[in-house]
Amino acid sequence: MPSCKLPELTSATWRVTLQGDSVDKAQRTETPSSRRRRERRKPEHVNKLRNILARLTAALTVADMDLPGFRLHSLKGELKGFYAVTVRANWRVIFRFDGGHAEDVDYVDYH
């Protein structure tokens, strides 16, 4: 069976952002919810997140995500059917595969 070669990937393919950052326009102050999101953001994770997201874009199967350092594993319980790869420590990118592409991708702190 011929192996499927994935396209060459670069970190420049992705721009990692956090949705929902907002400032109260009337007061020009940060809202409590946007402050919490900003505080959760981990700048040291950005390069790894870019690599994971680029790989997810190119992956045709879950097995394509089984790379050294990603620590691919399936999830149980409420998240049965989802898979996770490690970003760092307790931070994960979780996703499921449907029709040959990743769906429902999220960046989570599992603690």
Contacts in CASP RR format, 6 or more apart in sequence:
PFRMAT RR
TARGET T0000
AUTHOR 0000-0000-0000
METHOD contacts of the structure
MODEL  1
MPSCKLPELTSATWRVTLQGDSVDKAQRTETPSSRRRRERRKPEHVNKLR
NILARLTAALTVADMDLPGFRLHSLKGELKGFYAVTVRANWRVIFRFDGG
HAEDVDYVDYH
4 60 0 8 1.000
6 58 0 8 1.000
6 59 0 8 1.000
6 60 0 8 1.000
6 64 0 8 1.000
7 58 0 8 1.000
9 51 0 8 1.000
9 54 0 8 1.000
9 55 0 8 1.000
9 57 0 8 1.000
9 58 0 8 1.000
10 54 0 8 1.000
11 47 0 8 1.000
11 50 0 8 1.000
11 51 0 8 1.000
11 54 0 8 1.000
13 50 0 8 1.000
13 54 0 8 1.000
13 57 0 8 1.000
14 49 0 8 1.000
14 50 0 8 1.000
14 53 0 8 1.000
14 54 0 8 1.000
14 57 0 8 1.000
16 46 0 8 1.000
16 49 0 8 1.000
16 50 0 8 1.000
16 53 0 8 1.000
18 37 0 8 1.000
18 38 0 8 1.000
18 41 0 8 1.000
20 34 0 8 1.000
20 37 0 8 1.000
21 34 0 8 1.000
21 37 0 8 1.000
21 38 0 8 1.000
22 31 0 8 1.000
22 33 0 8 1.000
22 34 0 8 1.000
23 29 0 8 1.000
23 30 0 8 1.000
23 31 0 8 1.000
23 34 0 8 1.000
24 30 0 8 1.000
24 31 0 8 1.000
30 38 0 8 1.000
40 109 0 8 1.000
42 88 0 8 1.000
42 91 0 8 1.000
44 88 0 8 1.000
45 87 0 8 1.000
45 88 0 8 1.000
45 91 0 8 1.000
48 87 0 8 1.000
48 88 0 8 1.000
49 87 0 8 1.000
49 93 0 8 1.000
49 107 0 8 1.000
52 70 0 8 1.000
52 85 0 8 1.000
52 87 0 8 1.000
52 93 0 8 1.000
53 93 0 8 1.000
53 105 0 8 1.000
55 64 0 8 1.000
55 65 0 8 1.000
55 67 0 8 1.000
55 70 0 8 1.000
56 65 0 8 1.000
56 93 0 8 1.000
56 95 0 8 1.000
56 102 0 8 1.000
56 105 0 8 1.000
57 102 0 8 1.000
58 64 0 8 1.000
59 65 0 8 1.000
59 97 0 8 1.000
59 101 0 8 1.000
59 102 0 8 1.000
60 100 0 8 1.000
60 101 0 8 1.000
61 97 0 8 1.000
61 100 0 8 1.000
62 72 0 8 1.000
62 83 0 8 1.000
62 97 0 8 1.000
65 72 0 8 1.000
65 83 0 8 1.000
65 85 0 8 1.000
66 72 0 8 1.000
69 86 0 8 1.000
70 85 0 8 1.000
70 86 0 8 1.000
71 85 0 8 1.000
71 86 0 8 1.000
72 83 0 8 1.000
72 84 0 8 1.000
72 85 0 8 1.000
73 83 0 8 1.000
73 84 0 8 1.000
74 80 0 8 1.000
74 81 0 8 1.000
74 82 0 8 1.000
74 83 0 8 1.000
74 84 0 8 1.000
75 81 0 8 1.000
75 82 0 8 1.000
75 83 0 8 1.000
75 84 0 8 1.000
75 94 0 8 1.000
79 94 0 8 1.000
81 96 0 8 1.000
82 94 0 8 1.000
82 95 0 8 1.000
82 96 0 8 1.000
82 104 0 8 1.000
83 94 0 8 1.000
83 95 0 8 1.000
83 96 0 8 1.000
83 97 0 8 1.000
84 92 0 8 1.000
84 93 0 8 1.000
84 94 0 8 1.000
84 95 0 8 1.000
85 92 0 8 1.000
85 93 0 8 1.000
86 92 0 8 1.000
87 93 0 8 1.000
87 107 0 8 1.000
90 109 0 8 1.000
90 110 0 8 1.000
90 111 0 8 1.000
91 107 0 8 1.000
91 108 0 8 1.000
91 109 0 8 1.000
91 110 0 8 1.000
92 107 0 8 1.000
92 108 0 8 1.000
92 110 0 8 1.000
93 105 0 8 1.000
93 106 0 8 1.000
93 107 0 8 1.000
93 108 0 8 1.000
94 104 0 8 1.000
94 105 0 8 1.000
94 106 0 8 1.000
94 108 0 8 1.000
95 102 0 8 1.000
95 103 0 8 1.000
95 104 0 8 1.000
95 105 0 8 1.000
95 106 0 8 1.000
96 102 0 8 1.000
96 103 0 8 1.000
96 104 0 8 1.000
97 103 0 8 1.000
END
